């Protein structure tokens, strides 16, 4: 018995010697709907959400007057005791970080769509180098409307649903989204080859192929269509993980619709329409956080949605009927999208 006890103690000591200290960090991704200008007191809503969520790193897109916005939001967060570093480099995307970045650059610039460059920050987190990319992909040729009987360019009704995958993808590729993701993968692979973890997030203006397979073909007005959307397929093949689908792989029970969000203030103010295809179910998950598990330093802990639980169905705000997990802020919701909040584990570098 004494020998067994001694062996157990020795085994425990060995485990402790090889154990790695871990901590966590959180990442928020959020579209701001023209910088919060579409909702009464939208800027105040943005400030309150950032303060309440208190994420360590934030991907923002659809910023307006980006330089002035970033200066103001950093100053106002500081007044609330929240110190962030932040940059936009005059793009409509921005990154906030509680960790001081080693560098922030424009990258993944696509000829013909230069203003939608990504923002890339190399940030030391717990002593580990992590590359963060913020994006806002091309909104034109929004062809997830075709299977629903709407045009993805005029947002008007068409003669009927278009459900042939090749026809839909051919129209979808007239956007610059696929070029942007190819450029991102090429840039990110350089960082991955250096052993750096990569985390990317933003508004893709395109669904995921994981949400448009046989299990959903007769739901959400997909009208039988199965579509392997280019951007998510390319990222999947390159080894990137869709954080929400990693935690909740069932798109029937956990559809995680991020657009359109059921923003009651926007509806009441009548400043901007929430529904672009009001006679159909236009709900989709088009806002994402992806990561590449290049090494074991960074791993996924949890991912939830941020925003109102309500969504928009056939032109009307309706209550949530899914099993999705939400962080529902207390104040003004400033946008027509919902955001993503992900918590990662990270090994503390010695």
QUIMOJO-V138030 format. One line per field, one symbol per residue. phi: phi as a letter, one per 20 degrees, with the letter a starting at -180 (. if undefined). A space follows every 10 residues. Layout:
phi=???
This chain:
phi=.fffffffff fffffffefd fcccbdcdcb eellmnfecg lfffffgfff fffmffccdd bmedlgffgf fffffffffe ndecebbclm eedbcdbfef ffaccfblfd gnbffdgedc cecedlndfc edcdcbfgef leefegfenc fedeldfdfa fddfgfffff fffffeffff ffffgfffff fffenefccc breelbfdff dcdffdfddl lflnfdcegg fffffffene deffffecfe ffecflgdbe feeffffffl ebfeddcfec eefbecdbcd bdefbefdbe dbbcecpfff cdclncfcff cdegecddff efeebedddd ccddebffff
